[in-house]
Amino acid sequence: MKLVKTIALATLTFALFSCGGDKKTDSVPTASSDAATTANETSAEMEASAAKYDPNRGLGKHENVDVSKFDPAMAAAGKKIAEVKCTSCHKPTDEKLVGPGWLGVTKRQTPEWIMNFISNPDPMIDVDPELQKQLELCLVRMPNQALTDTDAREVLEYMRQIDGAK
């Protein structure tokens, strides 16, 4: 029995060391070359985004948001979304939790800016100096909550309600 175990172990050892062929080079890029490539691409993307950045509209697809009429049903839907995705970090007051409070945000920012930011925060955080200052205060980058356009519009309407829209 001891001989069988020895032969099995020798066979297994031989099989493990013989796999891999006679390949002399490593075809997998090193981590440092990947990091350098990613850093260069990220830097170029950030420069392009900064060039397109509009501090009144933000950075994103939302260009003309009609807020001429307040929609209470939309605000109620936005409140439900906010309770699930936003209120663990934001309060409907001016009090900071993890992120800043929402009171007054619709007075300080345009509807387009708000929708662009809440629907895809990362590109705006990377280029907006005010958001970068906010990040220094809050110490936590706002995560992308994967809001649809409808979700973002409903959350905006809830924010407008907080600020007194009727």
PAKOLRO-839191 format. One line per 5 residues: their letters; for each residue x, y, z of N, C-alpha, C. Coordinates in nm, 4 decimals, padded with zeros to 6 digits. Example, Ala and Ser with C-alpha at 12.3 -4.5 7.8 and 13.67 -1.06 7.14 Angstrom:
<nufis>
AS) 01.3190,-00.5690,00.7800,01.2300,-00.4500,00.7800,01.3200,-00.3300,00.7800 | 01.2850,-00.2250,00.7080,01.3670,-00.1060,00.7140,01.2900,00.0030,00.7870 $
</nufis>
This chain:
<nufis>
MKLVK) 00.0825,-00.1191,00.0000,00.0000,00.0000,00.0000,00.0869,00.1254,00.0000 | 00.1984,00.1190,00.0732,00.2898,00.2308,00.0795,00.3497,00.2597,-00.0577 | 00.3761,00.1558,-00.1336,00.4307,00.1708,-00.2676,00.3302,00.2393,-00.3595 | 00.2026,00.2053,-00.3479,00.0978,00.2649,-00.4310,00.0873,00.4149,-00.3996 | 00.0920,00.4515,-00.2729,00.0855,00.5910,-00.2332,00.2055,00.6678,-00.2868 $
TIALA) 00.3219,00.6093,-00.2803,00.4438,00.6740,-00.3290,00.4362,00.6951,-00.4790 | 00.3903,00.5955,-00.5532,00.3780,00.6076,-00.6987,00.2734,00.7141,-00.7345 | 00.1602,00.7164,-00.6627,00.0546,00.8149,-00.6894,00.1059,00.9561,-00.6626 | 00.1800,00.9715,-00.5522,00.2342,01.1027,-00.5181,00.3378,01.1470,-00.6214 | 00.4217,01.0560,-00.6654,00.5231,01.0884,-00.7661,00.4566,01.1256,-00.8986 $
TLTFA) 00.3527,01.0543,-00.9363,00.2814,01.0821,-01.0609,00.2135,01.2196,-01.0548 | 00.1503,01.2476,-00.9424,00.0841,01.3766,-00.9244,00.1855,01.4912,-00.9290 | 00.2993,01.4716,-00.8608,00.4036,01.5735,-00.8599,00.4567,01.5960,-01.0011 | 00.4821,01.4901,-01.0743,00.5306,01.5008,-01.2108,00.4293,01.5744,-01.2992 | 00.3016,01.5415,-01.2844,00.1971,01.6039,-01.3659,00.1892,01.7541,-01.3369 $
LFSCG) 00.1976,01.7914,-01.2103,00.1897,01.9330,-01.1748,00.3059,02.0133,-01.2297 | 00.4270,01.9583,-01.2220,00.5438,02.0324,-01.2676,00.5638,02.0266,-01.4180 | 00.5036,01.9311,-01.4842,00.5234,01.9219,-01.6293,00.4234,02.0073,-01.7057 | 00.3177,02.0509,-01.6412,00.2189,02.1360,-01.7085,00.2787,02.2742,-01.7321 | 00.2356,02.3387,-01.8393,00.2828,02.4743,-01.8658,00.3767,02.4803,-01.9842 $
GDKKT) 00.4233,02.3687,-02.0320,00.5054,02.3667,-02.1524,00.6365,02.4395,-02.1347 | 00.6922,02.4846,-02.2492,00.8232,02.5480,-02.2469,00.8127,02.6991,-02.2658 | 00.7026,02.7548,-02.2268,00.6802,02.8975,-02.2429,00.7818,02.9740,-02.1586 | 00.8548,03.0654,-02.2221,00.9604,03.1378,-02.1540,00.9177,03.2779,-02.1098 | 00.8101,03.3337,-02.1700,00.7689,03.4690,-02.1359,00.6307,03.4688,-02.0734 $
DSVPT) 00.6055,03.5702,-01.9971,00.4767,03.5857,-01.9310,00.3911,03.6777,-02.0172 | 00.2768,03.6276,-02.0648,00.1937,03.7081,-02.1527,00.0963,03.7970,-02.0759 | 00.0904,03.7822,-01.9464,00.0009,03.8647,-01.8662,00.0721,03.9944,-01.8322 | 00.0110,04.1105,-01.8628,00.0761,04.2365,-01.8304,00.0936,04.2513,-01.6794 | 00.1973,04.3198,-01.6430,00.2211,04.3395,-01.5002,00.1238,04.4414,-01.4448 $
ASSDA) 00.1062,04.4382,-01.3154,00.0141,04.5317,-01.2505,00.0589,04.6756,-01.2710 | 00.1894,04.6990,-01.2691,00.2376,04.8362,-01.2840,00.2105,04.8899,-01.4238 | 00.2216,04.8061,-01.5280,00.1914,04.8550,-01.6621,00.0421,04.8776,-01.6786 | -00.0415,04.7918,-01.6184,-00.1866,04.8119,-01.6226,-00.2232,04.9409,-01.5511 | -00.1641,04.9641,-01.4364,-00.1958,05.0840,-01.3580,-00.1552,05.2094,-01.4326 $
ATTAN) -00.0407,05.2060,-01.4989,00.0052,05.3234,-01.5739,-00.0880,05.3522,-01.6912 | -00.1292,05.2466,-01.7626,-00.2213,05.2647,-01.8742,-00.3537,05.3209,-01.8249 | -00.4075,05.2628,-01.7178,-00.5343,05.3099,-01.6627,-00.5230,05.4530,-01.6152 | -00.4130,05.4882,-01.5506,-00.3941,05.6253,-01.5018,-00.3901,05.7234,-01.6176 | -00.3205,05.6872,-01.7271,-00.3142,05.7759,-01.8438,-00.4512,05.7937,-01.9076 $
ETSAE) -00.5273,05.6819,-01.9199,-00.6610,05.6906,-01.9780,-00.7517,05.7732,-01.8877 | -00.7460,05.7507,-01.7582,-00.8294,05.8238,-01.6641,-00.7964,05.9719,-01.6677 | -00.6697,06.0060,-01.6725,-00.6279,06.1459,-01.6776,-00.6797,06.2127,-01.8043 | -00.6703,06.1458,-01.9164,-00.7191,06.2013,-02.0430,-00.8699,06.2178,-02.0396 | -00.9407,06.1188,-01.9833,-01.0863,06.1280,-01.9729,-01.1259,06.2438,-01.8826 $
MEASA) -01.0553,06.2617,-01.7714,-01.0868,06.3695,-01.6791,-01.0639,06.5056,-01.7446 | -00.9566,06.5196,-01.8214,-00.9297,06.6464,-01.8901,-01.0398,06.6774,-01.9919 | -01.0855,06.5743,-02.0642,-01.1928,06.5934,-02.1614,-01.3227,06.6305,-02.0903 | -01.3515,06.5661,-01.9787,-01.4727,06.5974,-01.9025,-01.4664,06.7382,-01.8459 | -01.3510,06.7773,-01.7958,-01.3356,06.9110,-01.7394,-01.3585,07.0173,-01.8468 $
AKYDP) -01.3151,06.9903,-01.9679,-01.3341,07.0856,-02.0770,-01.4824,07.1011,-02.1118 | -01.5614,06.9937,-02.0959,-01.7041,06.9972,-02.1273,-01.7895,07.0417,-02.0087 | -01.7326,07.0530,-01.8930,-01.8097,07.0775,-01.7725,-01.8732,07.2163,-01.7717 | -02.0012,07.2199,-01.7442,-02.0766,07.3446,-01.7319,-02.1223,07.3541,-01.5868 | -02.0719,07.4508,-01.5095,-02.1072,07.4587,-01.3677,-02.2555,07.4842,-01.3426 $
NRGLG) -02.3291,07.5294,-01.4431,-02.4730,07.5499,-01.4267,-02.5548,07.4258,-01.4594 | -02.5018,07.3420,-01.5446,-02.5742,07.2231,-01.5892,-02.5118,07.0950,-01.5366 | -02.3862,07.1020,-01.5023,-02.3172,06.9811,-01.4602,-02.2612,06.9076,-01.5800 | -02.2511,06.7783,-01.5669,-02.1947,06.6948,-01.6721,-02.2864,06.5746,-01.6872 | -02.3520,06.5637,-01.7996,-02.4443,06.4531,-01.8213,-02.5458,06.4868,-01.9282 $
KHENV) -02.6430,06.4016,-01.9423,-02.7393,06.4135,-02.0515,-02.8576,06.5050,-02.0227 | -02.8787,06.5413,-01.8979,-02.9949,06.6234,-01.8635,-02.9659,06.7698,-01.8948 | -03.0363,06.8234,-01.9949,-03.0094,06.9593,-02.0408,-03.1224,07.0570,-02.0123 | -03.2454,07.0163,-02.0297,-03.3596,07.1051,-02.0100,-03.4642,07.0334,-01.9252 | -03.4677,07.0653,-01.7985,-03.5630,07.0015,-01.7078,-03.6716,07.1032,-01.6771 $
DVSKF) -03.7939,07.0684,-01.7133,-03.9069,07.1591,-01.6930,-03.9584,07.1447,-01.5495 | -03.9406,07.2492,-01.4721,-03.9899,07.2510,-01.3341,-04.0915,07.3647,-01.3153 | -04.1618,07.3963,-01.4227,-04.2576,07.5066,-01.4154,-04.3785,07.4728,-01.3290 | -04.4121,07.3446,-01.3183,-04.5245,07.3018,-01.2349,-04.4756,07.2001,-01.1337 | -04.5232,07.2150,-01.0102,-04.4906,07.1170,-00.9067,-04.5849,06.9984,-00.9204 $
DPAMA) -04.5302,06.8773,-00.9099,-04.6092,06.7553,-00.9213,-04.6014,06.6781,-00.7894 | -04.7082,06.6872,-00.7055,-04.7056,06.6205,-00.5749,-04.6904,06.4687,-00.5833 | -04.7495,06.4073,-00.6857,-04.7372,06.2616,-00.7002,-04.5926,06.2225,-00.7302 | -04.5284,06.3024,-00.8140,-04.3872,06.2770,-00.8459,-04.3011,06.2969,-00.7207 | -04.3318,06.3983,-00.6413,-04.2568,06.4231,-00.5179,-04.2756,06.3073,-00.4190 $
AAGKK) -04.3967,06.2529,-00.4111,-04.4224,06.1391,-00.3221,-04.3422,06.0169,-00.3667 | -04.3370,05.9945,-00.4971,-04.2562,05.8834,-00.5502,-04.1083,05.9079,-00.5221 | -04.0668,06.0339,-00.5364,-03.9272,06.0686,-00.5086,-03.8910,06.0484,-00.3629 | -03.9849,06.0778,-00.2745,-03.9611,06.0568,-00.1315,-03.9398,05.9087,-00.1019 | -04.0197,05.8225,-00.1654,-04.0034,05.6764,-00.1460,-03.8669,05.6299,-00.1954 $
IAEVK) -03.8252,05.6798,-00.3105,-03.6925,05.6438,-00.3639,-03.5844,05.6927,-00.2682 | -03.5995,05.8168,-00.2226,-03.5002,05.8751,-00.1317,-03.4909,05.7956,-00.0019 | -03.6041,05.7492,00.0488,-03.6026,05.6713,00.1734,-03.5248,05.5416,00.1578 | -03.5245,05.4875,00.0392,-03.4515,05.3623,00.0140,-03.3048,05.3883,-00.0200 | -03.2779,05.4893,-00.1020,-03.1434,05.5062,-00.1580,-03.0640,05.6249,-00.1042 $
CTSCH) -03.1292,05.7195,-00.0370,-03.0606,05.8448,-00.0065,-03.0528,05.8808,00.1414 | -03.1563,05.8467,00.2172,-03.1642,05.8982,00.3544,-03.0671,05.8336,00.4519 | -02.9962,05.7320,00.4105,-02.8916,05.6794,00.4991,-02.7728,05.7758,00.5033 | -02.7654,05.8662,00.4059,-02.6558,05.9637,00.4012,-02.7024,06.1093,00.4039 | -02.8259,06.1363,00.3625,-02.8754,06.2737,00.3519,-03.0027,06.2924,00.4324 $
KPTDE) -03.0122,06.4086,00.4976,-03.1345,06.4462,00.5680,-03.2095,06.5499,00.4855 | -03.3421,06.5578,00.5030,-03.4176,06.6592,00.4294,-03.4054,06.7990,00.4927 | -03.3200,06.8128,00.5892,-03.2937,06.9416,00.6539,-03.1600,06.9933,00.6028 | -03.1080,07.0986,00.6660,-02.9752,07.1462,00.6268,-02.8640,07.0774,00.7075 | -02.9019,06.9810,00.7893,-02.8053,06.9107,00.8736,-02.7287,06.8056,00.7935 $
KLVGP) -02.5971,06.8044,00.8105,-02.5106,06.7054,00.7467,-02.5247,06.5726,00.8205 | -02.5375,06.4652,00.7471,-02.5331,06.3307,00.8043,-02.3992,06.2739,00.7571 | -02.4006,06.1888,00.6581,-02.2758,06.1498,00.5912,-02.2490,06.2525,00.4816 | -02.3533,06.2794,00.4050,-02.3483,06.3830,00.3031,-02.4249,06.5047,00.3512 | -02.4258,06.6096,00.2707,-02.4945,06.7326,00.3122,-02.6459,06.7153,00.3158 $
GWLGV) -02.7110,06.7971,00.3990,-02.8562,06.8000,00.4015,-02.9099,06.8581,00.2719 | -03.0339,06.8260,00.2409,-03.0924,06.8674,00.1135,-03.1629,07.0026,00.1180 | -03.1904,07.0545,00.2337,-03.2640,07.1801,00.2411,-03.1878,07.2907,00.1673 | -03.2539,07.3526,00.0720,-03.1942,07.4622,-00.0033,-03.1199,07.4218,-00.1288 | -03.1055,07.2927,-00.1543,-03.0256,07.2506,-00.2700,-03.0860,07.2993,-00.4014 $
TKRQT) -03.2197,07.3030,-00.4111,-03.2806,07.3476,-00.5369,-03.2726,07.4986,-00.5539 | -03.2357,07.5682,-00.4479,-03.2129,07.7139,-00.4574,-03.0686,07.7431,-00.5002 | -02.9794,07.6489,-00.4693,-02.8368,07.6682,-00.5002,-02.7954,07.6098,-00.6346 | -02.8668,07.5079,-00.6805,-02.8285,07.4383,-00.8035,-02.9458,07.4345,-00.9006 | -02.9151,07.4260,-01.0289,-03.0197,07.4150,-01.1307,-03.0763,07.2726,-01.1304 $
PEWIM) -03.1974,07.2553,-01.1827,-03.2540,07.1196,-01.1924,-03.1662,07.0262,-01.2765 | -03.1083,07.0795,-01.3835,-03.0218,06.9975,-01.4699,-02.8994,06.9497,-01.3929 | -02.8384,07.0397,-01.3173,-02.7200,07.0048,-01.2391,-02.7544,06.8951,-01.1390 | -02.8663,06.9114,-01.0688,-02.9065,06.8125,-00.9680,-02.9310,06.6772,-01.0325 | -03.0053,06.6746,-01.1416,-03.0344,06.5458,-01.2061,-02.9083,06.4807,-01.2620 $
NFISN) -02.8199,06.5592,-01.3213,-02.6952,06.5020,-01.3723,-02.6114,06.4455,-01.2577 | -02.6080,06.5173,-01.1473,-02.5272,06.4704,-01.0349,-02.5850,06.3455,-00.9701 | -02.7141,06.3447,-00.9415,-02.7689,06.2280,-00.8702,-02.7804,06.1052,-00.9587 | -02.7857,06.1241,-01.0915,-02.7952,06.0073,-01.1781,-02.6590,05.9504,-01.2163 | -02.5524,06.0297,-01.2039,-02.4182,05.9798,-01.2359,-02.3146,06.0700,-01.1691 $
PDPMI) -02.2935,06.0528,-01.0382,-02.2097,06.1468,-00.9636,-02.0603,06.1442,-00.9954 | -02.0076,06.0305,-01.0332,-01.8622,06.0173,-01.0468,-01.7965,06.1186,-01.1401 | -01.8443,06.1357,-01.2641,-01.7764,06.2316,-01.3520,-01.7814,06.3746,-01.2979 | -01.8902,06.4094,-01.2310,-01.9005,06.5452,-01.1794,-01.8098,06.5662,-01.0590 | -01.8001,06.4675,-00.9729,-01.7101,06.4793,-00.8573,-01.5667,06.4979,-00.9044 $
DVDPE) -01.5322,06.4311,-01.0134,-01.3951,06.4389,-01.0647,-01.3577,06.5770,-01.1167 | -01.4559,06.6582,-01.1605,-01.4219,06.7857,-01.2240,-01.4787,06.9095,-01.1549 | -01.5770,06.8954,-01.0699,-01.6410,07.0118,-01.0083,-01.5676,07.0525,-00.8815 | -01.5112,07.1724,-00.8770,-01.4354,07.2154,-00.7586,-01.5212,07.2218,-00.6318 | -01.6480,07.2597,-00.6450,-01.7360,07.2653,-00.5272,-01.7640,07.1255,-00.4728 $
LQKQL) -01.7847,07.0287,-00.5617,-01.8066,06.8908,-00.5174,-01.6799,06.8336,-00.4543 | -01.5654,06.8720,-00.5053,-01.4404,06.8250,-00.4465,-01.4219,06.8823,-00.3066 | -01.4625,07.0084,-00.2846,-01.4584,07.0664,-00.1498,-01.5541,06.9922,-00.0574 | -01.6730,06.9596,-00.1101,-01.7719,06.8861,-00.0318,-01.7177,06.7485,00.0051 | -01.6481,06.6855,-00.0863,-01.5885,06.5549,-00.0598,-01.4855,06.5634,00.0531 $
ELCLV) -01.4101,06.6717,00.0566,-01.3132,06.6908,00.1650,-01.3833,06.7035,00.3006 | -01.5016,06.7641,00.3009,-01.5777,06.7777,00.4260,-01.6441,06.6478,00.4681 | -01.7032,06.5799,00.3712,-01.7814,06.4592,00.4018,-01.6951,06.3337,00.4109 | -01.5836,06.3318,00.3409,-01.4881,06.2211,00.3411,-01.5402,06.0937,00.2762 | -01.6593,06.0996,00.2176,-01.7163,05.9828,00.1511,-01.7671,06.0264,00.0146 $
RMPNQ) -01.7242,05.9566,-00.0865,-01.7669,05.9863,-00.2233,-01.9096,05.9350,-00.2418 | -01.9957,06.0168,-00.2989,-02.1334,05.9741,-00.3214,-02.1348,05.8574,-00.4190 | -02.1981,05.7471,-00.3802,-02.2031,05.6323,-00.4716,-02.3085,05.6533,-00.5795 | -02.2883,05.5887,-00.6906,-02.3872,05.5909,-00.7967,-02.4987,05.4952,-00.7561 | -02.6193,05.5476,-00.7380,-02.7331,05.4666,-00.6935,-02.8112,05.4060,-00.8096 $
ALTDT) -02.7612,05.4191,-00.9303,-02.8240,05.3617,-01.0501,-02.9684,05.4087,-01.0653 | -02.9890,05.5393,-01.0474,-03.1225,05.5949,-01.0652,-03.1549,05.6048,-01.2142 | -03.2773,05.5704,-01.2495,-03.3227,05.5924,-01.3867,-03.3502,05.7413,-01.4029 | -03.3749,05.7832,-01.5251,-03.4099,05.9231,-01.5483,-03.5369,05.9600,-01.4717 | -03.6334,05.8695,-01.4710,-03.7583,05.8933,-01.3979,-03.7323,05.9028,-01.2482 $
DAREV) -03.6508,05.8117,-01.1952,-03.6157,05.8170,-01.0523,-03.5517,05.9511,-01.0175 | -03.4559,05.9931,-01.0995,-03.3852,06.1189,-01.0728,-03.4815,06.2370,-01.0757 | -03.5732,06.2353,-01.1707,-03.6702,06.3446,-01.1798,-03.7626,06.3456,-01.0579 | -03.8017,06.2283,-01.0110,-03.8884,06.2195,-00.8934,-03.8143,06.2643,-00.7668 | -03.6897,06.2274,-00.7534,-03.6108,06.2728,-00.6388,-03.5936,06.4246,-00.6445 $
LEYMR) -03.5696,06.4771,-00.7637,-03.5614,06.6225,-00.7787,-03.6910,06.6888,-00.7322 | -03.8040,06.6316,-00.7692,-03.9322,06.6906,-00.7294,-03.9497,06.6841,-00.5778 | -03.9020,06.5768,-00.5169,-03.9043,06.5678,-00.3700,-03.8148,06.6760,-00.3084 | -03.6988,06.6981,-00.3662,-03.6098,06.8047,-00.3180,-03.6768,06.9409,-00.3311 | -03.7482,06.9596,-00.4415,-03.8208,07.0854,-00.4605,-03.9283,07.1018,-00.3536 $
QIDGA) -03.9941,06.9913,-00.3174,-04.0953,06.9962,-00.2118,-04.0325,07.0354,-00.0786 | -03.9174,06.9793,-00.0500,-03.8451,07.0142,00.0726,-03.8190,07.1654,00.0770 | -03.7900,07.2218,-00.0391,-03.7596,07.3652,-00.0479,-03.8836,07.4519,-00.0660 | -04.0019,07.3929,-00.0504,-04.1240,07.4723,-00.0483,-04.2019,07.4815,-00.1774 | -04.1663,07.4052,-00.2795,-04.2431,07.4100,-00.4048,-04.3835,07.3569,-00.3805 $
K) -04.4797,07.4217,-00.4433,-04.6207,07.3799,-00.4281,-04.6893,07.3851,-00.5612 $
</nufis>
